[in-house]
Amino acid sequence: MHTTAVLLAEPHALGLETVGLRAPEQDEIVVDIRHSGISTGTEKLFYSGEMPPFPGSGFPLVPGYEAMGEVVEAPAGSEIKVGDTVFVPGANCYDGAFGLFGGATKRLVTAPGRVTKIDPALGPAGALLALAATARHALAAPHAALPELIIGHGVLGRLLARLTLALGGAAPTVWEVDPARMDTSAYPVLRPEDDPRRDYAAIYDASGQGALLNDMIGRLKKGGEITLAGFYSAPLSFAFPPAFMKEARLRIAAEWDADDLIATRALVENGALRLDDLITHRASASDAPQAYETAFSDPSCLKMILDWEDIA
Protein backbone atom coordinates (compact mmCIF):
# COMPACT_ATOMS: atom_id res chain seq x y z
CA MET A 1 0.00 0.00 0.00
CA HIS A 2 1.10 3.56 -0.70
CA THR A 3 -0.15 7.06 -0.06
CA THR A 4 0.76 10.60 -1.05
CA ALA A 5 2.11 12.55 1.90
CA VAL A 6 4.13 15.58 2.87
CA LEU A 7 7.64 14.31 3.56
CA LEU A 8 10.23 16.28 5.50
CA ALA A 9 13.41 14.52 4.35
CA GLU A 10 15.61 16.77 6.49
CA PRO A 11 15.41 20.35 7.77
CA HIS A 12 14.35 22.75 4.99
CA ALA A 13 13.77 19.85 2.55
CA LEU A 14 10.03 19.26 2.24
CA GLY A 15 7.81 18.07 -0.58
CA LEU A 16 4.89 15.88 -1.62
CA GLU A 17 6.03 12.27 -2.04
CA THR A 18 4.71 8.74 -2.46
CA VAL A 19 5.22 6.97 0.88
CA GLY A 20 4.76 3.34 1.86
CA LEU A 21 1.67 2.71 3.98
CA ARG A 22 1.40 -0.42 6.07
CA ALA A 23 -1.74 -2.55 5.75
CA PRO A 24 -4.34 -2.08 8.49
CA GLU A 25 -4.57 -4.61 11.29
CA GLN A 26 -7.91 -6.33 11.85
CA ASP A 27 -8.96 -3.79 14.48
CA GLU A 28 -7.76 -0.63 12.69
CA ILE A 29 -9.46 1.92 10.46
CA VAL A 30 -8.40 3.67 7.26
CA VAL A 31 -9.08 7.39 6.86
CA ASP A 32 -8.94 9.52 3.72
CA ILE A 33 -7.80 12.96 4.84
CA ARG A 34 -9.69 15.97 3.48
CA HIS A 35 -7.87 18.80 5.28
CA SER A 36 -4.76 19.09 7.44
CA GLY A 37 -3.32 22.05 9.32
CA ILE A 38 0.26 23.30 9.54
CA SER A 39 1.60 23.90 13.05
CA THR A 40 3.82 26.96 13.41
CA GLY A 41 5.14 25.62 16.72
CA THR A 42 6.57 22.13 16.82
CA GLU A 43 6.42 21.52 13.06
CA LYS A 44 8.32 24.74 12.41
CA LEU A 45 11.02 23.58 14.82
CA PHE A 46 11.42 20.32 12.89
CA TYR A 47 11.49 22.24 9.61
CA SER A 48 14.15 24.66 10.86
CA GLY A 49 16.20 21.94 12.55
CA GLU A 50 15.80 23.56 15.96
CA MET A 51 13.72 20.79 17.55
CA PRO A 52 15.67 19.16 20.40
CA PRO A 53 15.82 15.34 20.53
CA PHE A 54 12.28 14.06 20.85
CA PRO A 55 11.19 10.43 21.45
CA GLY A 56 9.87 8.83 18.27
CA SER A 57 11.20 11.50 15.94
CA GLY A 58 13.69 11.40 13.10
CA PHE A 59 14.00 11.95 9.36
CA PRO A 60 12.39 11.43 6.94
CA LEU A 61 9.25 12.56 8.77
CA VAL A 62 5.59 12.88 7.79
CA PRO A 63 4.44 16.00 9.72
CA GLY A 64 0.95 17.08 10.73
CA TYR A 65 -1.08 16.42 13.87
CA GLU A 66 -4.13 18.47 12.81
CA ALA A 67 -6.25 16.56 10.31
CA MET A 68 -9.83 15.64 9.51
CA GLY A 69 -11.25 13.23 6.99
CA GLU A 70 -13.62 10.39 6.17
CA VAL A 71 -13.38 6.79 7.35
CA VAL A 72 -13.19 4.48 4.32
CA GLU A 73 -12.48 1.17 6.09
CA ALA A 74 -13.51 0.06 9.59
CA PRO A 75 -13.69 -3.28 11.41
CA ALA A 76 -17.05 -4.86 12.11
CA GLY A 77 -18.47 -3.76 15.44
CA SER A 78 -16.34 -0.61 15.68
CA GLU A 79 -17.94 2.53 17.12
CA ILE A 80 -16.31 4.37 14.22
CA LYS A 81 -18.10 3.50 10.98
CA VAL A 82 -17.34 3.80 7.29
CA GLY A 83 -18.53 7.24 6.19
CA ASP A 84 -17.94 8.92 9.58
CA THR A 85 -16.15 12.26 9.56
CA VAL A 86 -13.37 12.23 12.13
CA PHE A 87 -10.64 14.38 13.60
CA VAL A 88 -7.26 12.61 13.45
CA PRO A 89 -4.26 13.69 15.57
CA GLY A 90 -1.79 12.07 13.18
CA ALA A 91 -0.73 8.45 12.77
CA ASN A 92 2.39 6.28 12.78
CA CYS A 93 1.63 4.02 9.84
CA TYR A 94 4.36 4.57 7.27
CA ASP A 95 7.08 2.35 5.82
CA GLY A 96 10.36 4.19 5.55
CA ALA A 97 9.24 7.38 7.29
CA PHE A 98 8.73 8.44 10.88
CA GLY A 99 5.13 9.23 11.80
CA LEU A 100 5.55 11.04 15.12
CA PHE A 101 2.81 13.32 13.76
CA GLY A 102 1.83 11.76 10.43
CA GLY A 103 -1.38 13.62 9.57
CA ALA A 104 -0.26 15.47 6.43
CA THR A 105 -1.24 12.68 4.07
CA LYS A 106 -3.94 11.61 1.65
CA ARG A 107 -4.61 8.35 3.51
CA LEU A 108 -3.61 6.93 6.89
CA VAL A 109 -4.15 3.89 9.08
CA THR A 110 -4.85 4.17 12.80
CA ALA A 111 -6.75 2.71 15.74
CA PRO A 112 -10.43 3.72 16.15
CA GLY A 113 -9.68 4.99 19.65
CA ARG A 114 -7.26 7.55 18.24
CA VAL A 115 -9.88 9.45 16.25
CA THR A 116 -12.84 11.59 17.30
CA LYS A 117 -16.09 11.68 15.38
CA ILE A 118 -17.04 15.24 14.41
CA ASP A 119 -19.82 17.05 12.58
CA PRO A 120 -19.03 17.12 8.83
CA ALA A 121 -20.35 20.68 8.75
CA LEU A 122 -17.21 21.83 10.56
CA GLY A 123 -15.31 21.38 7.31
CA PRO A 124 -11.64 22.42 7.42
CA ALA A 125 -12.11 23.90 10.91
CA GLY A 126 -12.42 20.35 12.21
CA ALA A 127 -8.65 20.05 11.80
CA LEU A 128 -8.15 22.74 14.47
CA LEU A 129 -9.58 20.68 17.33
CA ALA A 130 -6.13 19.61 18.55
CA LEU A 131 -4.93 23.18 18.95
CA ALA A 132 -8.18 24.23 20.65
CA ALA A 133 -7.89 21.24 22.98
CA THR A 134 -4.29 22.22 23.77
CA ALA A 135 -5.52 25.68 24.82
CA ARG A 136 -8.27 24.11 26.90
CA HIS A 137 -5.74 21.79 28.57
CA ALA A 138 -3.73 24.81 29.75
CA LEU A 139 -6.83 26.35 31.31
CA ALA A 140 -8.28 23.18 32.84
CA ALA A 141 -5.41 22.06 35.07
CA PRO A 142 -6.29 21.62 38.77
CA HIS A 143 -6.29 24.96 40.61
CA ALA A 144 -5.44 26.87 37.40
CA ALA A 145 -6.67 30.46 37.27
CA LEU A 146 -8.03 31.85 34.03
CA PRO A 147 -5.55 34.18 32.31
CA GLU A 148 -5.54 37.89 33.01
CA LEU A 149 -2.68 38.43 30.53
CA ILE A 150 -1.88 36.35 27.44
CA ILE A 151 1.42 36.77 25.59
CA GLY A 152 1.02 36.40 21.83
CA HIS A 153 -1.98 36.88 19.52
CA GLY A 154 -1.44 33.94 17.21
CA VAL A 155 -3.88 31.05 17.00
CA LEU A 156 -3.04 29.64 20.44
CA GLY A 157 -3.27 33.05 22.10
CA ARG A 158 -6.62 33.72 20.43
CA LEU A 159 -7.96 30.34 21.50
CA LEU A 160 -6.86 30.95 25.10
CA ALA A 161 -8.68 34.29 25.06
CA ARG A 162 -11.82 32.88 23.44
CA LEU A 163 -11.98 29.96 25.84
CA THR A 164 -11.53 32.30 28.79
CA LEU A 165 -14.61 34.21 27.66
CA ALA A 166 -16.53 31.01 26.85
CA LEU A 167 -15.84 29.78 30.39
CA GLY A 168 -17.28 32.96 31.89
CA GLY A 169 -13.99 34.67 32.69
CA ALA A 170 -13.25 38.36 32.42
CA ALA A 171 -11.77 39.58 29.16
CA PRO A 172 -7.99 39.08 29.33
CA THR A 173 -5.38 41.51 28.06
CA VAL A 174 -3.29 40.20 25.16
CA TRP A 175 0.21 41.37 24.28
CA GLU A 176 1.33 41.45 20.64
CA VAL A 177 4.13 43.29 18.83
CA ASP A 178 3.46 42.37 15.19
CA PRO A 179 1.19 44.92 13.47
CA ALA A 180 -0.34 42.11 11.37
CA ARG A 181 -1.73 40.55 14.55
CA MET A 182 -2.84 43.63 16.45
CA ASP A 183 -6.48 43.27 15.44
CA THR A 184 -8.79 43.51 18.43
CA SER A 185 -11.77 41.45 19.42
CA ALA A 186 -13.76 41.14 22.65
CA TYR A 187 -10.57 41.79 24.59
CA PRO A 188 -7.80 44.42 24.38
CA VAL A 189 -4.68 43.70 22.32
CA LEU A 190 -1.75 45.90 23.36
CA ARG A 191 1.95 46.33 22.84
CA PRO A 192 3.76 45.49 26.08
CA GLU A 193 5.02 49.05 26.44
CA ASP A 194 1.45 50.34 26.29
CA ASP A 195 0.33 48.19 29.23
CA PRO A 196 0.96 49.81 32.64
CA ARG A 197 -0.19 46.87 34.80
CA ARG A 198 2.24 45.04 37.06
CA ASP A 199 -0.22 43.12 39.19
CA TYR A 200 -1.35 40.19 37.05
CA ALA A 201 -2.28 37.08 39.01
CA ALA A 202 -2.21 34.73 36.00
CA ILE A 203 -0.08 35.17 32.88
CA TYR A 204 -0.20 32.65 30.02
CA ASP A 205 2.59 32.62 27.45
CA ALA A 206 1.49 31.51 23.96
CA SER A 207 4.49 32.98 22.16
CA GLY A 208 7.06 30.25 22.76
CA GLN A 209 9.59 33.02 23.42
CA GLY A 210 11.47 31.97 26.53
CA ALA A 211 13.47 35.22 26.49
CA LEU A 212 10.32 37.03 27.68
CA LEU A 213 10.26 35.20 31.01
CA ASN A 214 11.88 38.02 32.98
CA ASP A 215 9.40 40.52 31.51
CA MET A 216 6.52 38.27 32.55
CA ILE A 217 7.85 37.92 36.09
CA GLY A 218 8.04 41.71 36.34
CA ARG A 219 4.32 41.96 35.55
CA LEU A 220 3.16 39.51 38.23
CA LYS A 221 1.53 40.35 41.52
CA LYS A 222 3.06 38.68 44.56
CA GLY A 223 2.28 34.97 44.44
CA GLY A 224 1.19 35.18 40.79
CA GLU A 225 1.61 32.34 38.30
CA ILE A 226 3.06 32.09 34.81
CA THR A 227 1.79 29.26 32.60
CA LEU A 228 4.11 28.25 29.78
CA ALA A 229 1.65 27.11 27.12
CA GLY A 230 4.01 27.20 24.15
CA PHE A 231 6.91 24.92 23.21
CA TYR A 232 10.45 26.07 23.96
CA SER A 233 13.42 24.67 22.07
CA ALA A 234 16.10 26.47 24.07
CA PRO A 235 16.80 26.18 27.81
CA LEU A 236 14.78 28.59 29.93
CA SER A 237 16.34 30.90 32.48
CA PHE A 238 15.31 33.88 34.57
CA ALA A 239 16.76 36.28 37.12
CA PHE A 240 16.08 34.84 40.54
CA PRO A 241 15.86 38.00 42.74
CA PRO A 242 12.73 39.47 41.03
CA ALA A 243 11.06 36.04 41.02
CA PHE A 244 11.99 35.65 44.70
CA MET A 245 10.46 39.02 45.57
CA LYS A 246 7.27 38.14 43.71
CA GLU A 247 7.15 34.55 45.04
CA ALA A 248 6.46 33.70 41.42
CA ARG A 249 5.08 30.30 40.39
CA LEU A 250 5.76 28.60 37.04
CA ARG A 251 3.52 25.98 35.45
CA ILE A 252 4.01 24.04 32.23
CA ALA A 253 1.02 23.02 30.13
CA ALA A 254 1.65 20.02 27.87
CA GLU A 255 -0.47 18.53 25.10
CA TRP A 256 -4.19 17.86 25.28
CA ASP A 257 -5.79 14.66 26.50
CA ALA A 258 -9.07 12.93 25.61
CA ASP A 259 -11.16 14.94 28.08
CA ASP A 260 -9.89 18.20 26.58
CA LEU A 261 -10.83 17.07 23.10
CA ILE A 262 -14.34 16.04 24.15
CA ALA A 263 -14.93 19.30 26.03
CA THR A 264 -13.60 21.39 23.15
CA ARG A 265 -15.71 19.56 20.58
CA ALA A 266 -18.80 20.30 22.66
CA LEU A 267 -17.95 24.01 22.84
CA VAL A 268 -17.44 24.15 19.07
CA GLU A 269 -20.58 22.22 18.21
CA ASN A 270 -22.82 24.30 20.50
CA GLY A 271 -21.44 27.53 19.09
CA ALA A 272 -19.59 28.72 22.19
CA LEU A 273 -16.19 28.49 20.47
CA ARG A 274 -15.55 29.51 16.87
CA LEU A 275 -12.65 28.04 14.87
CA ASP A 276 -13.35 28.67 11.19
CA ASP A 277 -12.30 32.34 11.23
CA LEU A 278 -8.84 31.34 12.47
CA ILE A 279 -8.12 29.82 9.05
CA THR A 280 -6.54 32.67 7.09
CA HIS A 281 -4.85 30.67 4.31
CA ARG A 282 -5.65 27.52 2.30
CA ALA A 283 -3.66 25.69 -0.36
CA SER A 284 -3.78 22.46 -2.29
CA ALA A 285 -1.52 19.81 -0.79
CA SER A 286 0.22 19.79 -4.19
CA ASP A 287 1.57 23.22 -3.24
CA ALA A 288 2.82 22.03 0.16
CA PRO A 289 6.37 23.49 -0.01
CA GLN A 290 5.12 27.03 -0.61
CA ALA A 291 2.28 26.57 1.89
CA TYR A 292 4.71 25.59 4.65
CA GLU A 293 6.97 28.50 3.80
CA THR A 294 4.03 30.91 4.02
CA ALA A 295 2.81 29.41 7.29
CA PHE A 296 6.25 29.77 8.86
CA SER A 297 7.21 33.20 7.55
CA ASP A 298 4.06 35.30 6.97
CA PRO A 299 2.77 36.88 10.21
CA SER A 300 -0.64 37.43 8.60
CA CYS A 301 -1.01 33.65 8.33
CA LEU A 302 -2.68 32.43 11.50
CA LYS A 303 -3.57 28.95 10.26
CA MET A 304 -2.72 27.39 6.92
CA ILE A 305 -4.91 24.48 5.80
CA LEU A 306 -3.84 21.95 3.17
CA ASP A 307 -6.65 20.54 1.02
CA TRP A 308 -6.21 16.87 0.06
CA GLU A 309 -9.44 16.21 -1.81
CA ASP A 310 -7.88 16.83 -5.24
CA ILE A 311 -4.84 14.63 -4.57
CA ALA A 312 -4.88 11.21 -6.20
C-alpha positions as CSV (number, residue, x, y, z in Angstrom):
1,M,0.0,0.0,0.0
2,H,1.1,3.6,-0.7
3,T,-0.2,7.1,-0.1
4,T,0.8,10.6,-1.1
5,A,2.1,12.6,1.9
6,V,4.1,15.6,2.9
7,L,7.6,14.3,3.6
8,L,10.2,16.3,5.5
9,A,13.4,14.5,4.3
10,E,15.6,16.8,6.5
11,P,15.4,20.3,7.8
12,H,14.4,22.8,5.0
13,A,13.8,19.9,2.5
14,L,10.0,19.3,2.2
15,G,7.8,18.1,-0.6
16,L,4.9,15.9,-1.6
17,E,6.0,12.3,-2.0
18,T,4.7,8.7,-2.5
19,V,5.2,7.0,0.9
20,G,4.8,3.3,1.9
21,L,1.7,2.7,4.0
22,R,1.4,-0.4,6.1
23,A,-1.7,-2.5,5.7
24,P,-4.3,-2.1,8.5
25,E,-4.6,-4.6,11.3
26,Q,-7.9,-6.3,11.8
27,D,-9.0,-3.8,14.5
28,E,-7.8,-0.6,12.7
29,I,-9.5,1.9,10.5
30,V,-8.4,3.7,7.3
31,V,-9.1,7.4,6.9
32,D,-8.9,9.5,3.7
33,I,-7.8,13.0,4.8
34,R,-9.7,16.0,3.5
35,H,-7.9,18.8,5.3
36,S,-4.8,19.1,7.4
37,G,-3.3,22.1,9.3
38,I,0.3,23.3,9.5
39,S,1.6,23.9,13.0
40,T,3.8,27.0,13.4
41,G,5.1,25.6,16.7
42,T,6.6,22.1,16.8
43,E,6.4,21.5,13.1
44,K,8.3,24.7,12.4
45,L,11.0,23.6,14.8
46,F,11.4,20.3,12.9
47,Y,11.5,22.2,9.6
48,S,14.1,24.7,10.9
49,G,16.2,21.9,12.5
50,E,15.8,23.6,16.0
51,M,13.7,20.8,17.5
52,P,15.7,19.2,20.4
53,P,15.8,15.3,20.5
54,F,12.3,14.1,20.9
55,P,11.2,10.4,21.4
56,G,9.9,8.8,18.3
57,S,11.2,11.5,15.9
58,G,13.7,11.4,13.1
59,F,14.0,12.0,9.4
60,P,12.4,11.4,6.9
61,L,9.2,12.6,8.8
62,V,5.6,12.9,7.8
63,P,4.4,16.0,9.7
64,G,1.0,17.1,10.7
65,Y,-1.1,16.4,13.9
66,E,-4.1,18.5,12.8
67,A,-6.2,16.6,10.3
68,M,-9.8,15.6,9.5
69,G,-11.2,13.2,7.0
70,E,-13.6,10.4,6.2
71,V,-13.4,6.8,7.3
72,V,-13.2,4.5,4.3
73,E,-12.5,1.2,6.1
74,A,-13.5,0.1,9.6
75,P,-13.7,-3.3,11.4
76,A,-17.1,-4.9,12.1
77,G,-18.5,-3.8,15.4
78,S,-16.3,-0.6,15.7
79,E,-17.9,2.5,17.1
80,I,-16.3,4.4,14.2
81,K,-18.1,3.5,11.0
82,V,-17.3,3.8,7.3
83,G,-18.5,7.2,6.2
84,D,-17.9,8.9,9.6
85,T,-16.2,12.3,9.6
86,V,-13.4,12.2,12.1
87,F,-10.6,14.4,13.6
88,V,-7.3,12.6,13.5
89,P,-4.3,13.7,15.6
90,G,-1.8,12.1,13.2
91,A,-0.7,8.5,12.8
92,N,2.4,6.3,12.8
93,C,1.6,4.0,9.8
94,Y,4.4,4.6,7.3
95,D,7.1,2.3,5.8
96,G,10.4,4.2,5.6
97,A,9.2,7.4,7.3
98,F,8.7,8.4,10.9
99,G,5.1,9.2,11.8
100,L,5.6,11.0,15.1
101,F,2.8,13.3,13.8
102,G,1.8,11.8,10.4
103,G,-1.4,13.6,9.6
104,A,-0.3,15.5,6.4
105,T,-1.2,12.7,4.1
106,K,-3.9,11.6,1.7
107,R,-4.6,8.3,3.5
108,L,-3.6,6.9,6.9
109,V,-4.2,3.9,9.1
110,T,-4.9,4.2,12.8
111,A,-6.8,2.7,15.7
112,P,-10.4,3.7,16.1
113,G,-9.7,5.0,19.7
114,R,-7.3,7.5,18.2
115,V,-9.9,9.4,16.3
116,T,-12.8,11.6,17.3
117,K,-16.1,11.7,15.4
118,I,-17.0,15.2,14.4
119,D,-19.8,17.1,12.6
120,P,-19.0,17.1,8.8
121,A,-20.4,20.7,8.8
122,L,-17.2,21.8,10.6
123,G,-15.3,21.4,7.3
124,P,-11.6,22.4,7.4
125,A,-12.1,23.9,10.9
126,G,-12.4,20.3,12.2
127,A,-8.7,20.1,11.8
128,L,-8.2,22.7,14.5
129,L,-9.6,20.7,17.3
130,A,-6.1,19.6,18.6
131,L,-4.9,23.2,19.0
132,A,-8.2,24.2,20.6
133,A,-7.9,21.2,23.0
134,T,-4.3,22.2,23.8
135,A,-5.5,25.7,24.8
136,R,-8.3,24.1,26.9
137,H,-5.7,21.8,28.6
138,A,-3.7,24.8,29.7
139,L,-6.8,26.4,31.3
140,A,-8.3,23.2,32.8
141,A,-5.4,22.1,35.1
142,P,-6.3,21.6,38.8
143,H,-6.3,25.0,40.6
144,A,-5.4,26.9,37.4
145,A,-6.7,30.5,37.3
146,L,-8.0,31.8,34.0
147,P,-5.5,34.2,32.3
148,E,-5.5,37.9,33.0
149,L,-2.7,38.4,30.5
150,I,-1.9,36.4,27.4
151,I,1.4,36.8,25.6
152,G,1.0,36.4,21.8
153,H,-2.0,36.9,19.5
154,G,-1.4,33.9,17.2
155,V,-3.9,31.0,17.0
156,L,-3.0,29.6,20.4
157,G,-3.3,33.0,22.1
158,R,-6.6,33.7,20.4
159,L,-8.0,30.3,21.5
160,L,-6.9,30.9,25.1
161,A,-8.7,34.3,25.1
162,R,-11.8,32.9,23.4
163,L,-12.0,30.0,25.8
164,T,-11.5,32.3,28.8
165,L,-14.6,34.2,27.7
166,A,-16.5,31.0,26.9
167,L,-15.8,29.8,30.4
168,G,-17.3,33.0,31.9
169,G,-14.0,34.7,32.7
170,A,-13.2,38.4,32.4
171,A,-11.8,39.6,29.2
172,P,-8.0,39.1,29.3
173,T,-5.4,41.5,28.1
174,V,-3.3,40.2,25.2
175,W,0.2,41.4,24.3
176,E,1.3,41.5,20.6
177,V,4.1,43.3,18.8
178,D,3.5,42.4,15.2
179,P,1.2,44.9,13.5
180,A,-0.3,42.1,11.4
181,R,-1.7,40.5,14.5
182,M,-2.8,43.6,16.4
183,D,-6.5,43.3,15.4
184,T,-8.8,43.5,18.4
185,S,-11.8,41.5,19.4
186,A,-13.8,41.1,22.6
187,Y,-10.6,41.8,24.6
188,P,-7.8,44.4,24.4
189,V,-4.7,43.7,22.3
190,L,-1.7,45.9,23.4
191,R,2.0,46.3,22.8
192,P,3.8,45.5,26.1
193,E,5.0,49.0,26.4
194,D,1.5,50.3,26.3
195,D,0.3,48.2,29.2
196,P,1.0,49.8,32.6
197,R,-0.2,46.9,34.8
198,R,2.2,45.0,37.1
199,D,-0.2,43.1,39.2
200,Y,-1.4,40.2,37.1
201,A,-2.3,37.1,39.0
202,A,-2.2,34.7,36.0
203,I,-0.1,35.2,32.9
204,Y,-0.2,32.7,30.0
205,D,2.6,32.6,27.5
206,A,1.5,31.5,24.0
207,S,4.5,33.0,22.2
208,G,7.1,30.2,22.8
209,Q,9.6,33.0,23.4
210,G,11.5,32.0,26.5
211,A,13.5,35.2,26.5
212,L,10.3,37.0,27.7
213,L,10.3,35.2,31.0
214,N,11.9,38.0,33.0
215,D,9.4,40.5,31.5
216,M,6.5,38.3,32.6
217,I,7.8,37.9,36.1
218,G,8.0,41.7,36.3
219,R,4.3,42.0,35.5
220,L,3.2,39.5,38.2
221,K,1.5,40.4,41.5
222,K,3.1,38.7,44.6
223,G,2.3,35.0,44.4
224,G,1.2,35.2,40.8
225,E,1.6,32.3,38.3
226,I,3.1,32.1,34.8
227,T,1.8,29.3,32.6
228,L,4.1,28.2,29.8
229,A,1.7,27.1,27.1
230,G,4.0,27.2,24.1
231,F,6.9,24.9,23.2
232,Y,10.4,26.1,24.0
233,S,13.4,24.7,22.1
234,A,16.1,26.5,24.1
235,P,16.8,26.2,27.8
236,L,14.8,28.6,29.9
237,S,16.3,30.9,32.5
238,F,15.3,33.9,34.6
239,A,16.8,36.3,37.1
240,F,16.1,34.8,40.5
241,P,15.9,38.0,42.7
242,P,12.7,39.5,41.0
243,A,11.1,36.0,41.0
244,F,12.0,35.7,44.7
245,M,10.5,39.0,45.6
246,K,7.3,38.1,43.7
247,E,7.2,34.5,45.0
248,A,6.5,33.7,41.4
249,R,5.1,30.3,40.4
250,L,5.8,28.6,37.0
251,R,3.5,26.0,35.5
252,I,4.0,24.0,32.2
253,A,1.0,23.0,30.1
254,A,1.6,20.0,27.9
255,E,-0.5,18.5,25.1
256,W,-4.2,17.9,25.3
257,D,-5.8,14.7,26.5
258,A,-9.1,12.9,25.6
259,D,-11.2,14.9,28.1
260,D,-9.9,18.2,26.6
261,L,-10.8,17.1,23.1
262,I,-14.3,16.0,24.2
263,A,-14.9,19.3,26.0
264,T,-13.6,21.4,23.1
265,R,-15.7,19.6,20.6
266,A,-18.8,20.3,22.7
267,L,-18.0,24.0,22.8
268,V,-17.4,24.2,19.1
269,E,-20.6,22.2,18.2
270,N,-22.8,24.3,20.5
271,G,-21.4,27.5,19.1
272,A,-19.6,28.7,22.2
273,L,-16.2,28.5,20.5
274,R,-15.6,29.5,16.9
275,L,-12.7,28.0,14.9
276,D,-13.3,28.7,11.2
277,D,-12.3,32.3,11.2
278,L,-8.8,31.3,12.5
279,I,-8.1,29.8,9.0
280,T,-6.5,32.7,7.1
281,H,-4.9,30.7,4.3
282,R,-5.7,27.5,2.3
283,A,-3.7,25.7,-0.4
284,S,-3.8,22.5,-2.3
285,A,-1.5,19.8,-0.8
286,S,0.2,19.8,-4.2
287,D,1.6,23.2,-3.2
288,A,2.8,22.0,0.2
289,P,6.4,23.5,0.0
290,Q,5.1,27.0,-0.6
291,A,2.3,26.6,1.9
292,Y,4.7,25.6,4.7
293,E,7.0,28.5,3.8
294,T,4.0,30.9,4.0
295,A,2.8,29.4,7.3
296,F,6.2,29.8,8.9
297,S,7.2,33.2,7.5
298,D,4.1,35.3,7.0
299,P,2.8,36.9,10.2
300,S,-0.6,37.4,8.6
301,C,-1.0,33.6,8.3
302,L,-2.7,32.4,11.5
303,K,-3.6,29.0,10.3
304,M,-2.7,27.4,6.9
305,I,-4.9,24.5,5.8
306,L,-3.8,22.0,3.2
307,D,-6.7,20.5,1.0
308,W,-6.2,16.9,0.1
309,E,-9.4,16.2,-1.8
310,D,-7.9,16.8,-5.2
311,I,-4.8,14.6,-4.6
312,A,-4.9,11.2,-6.2
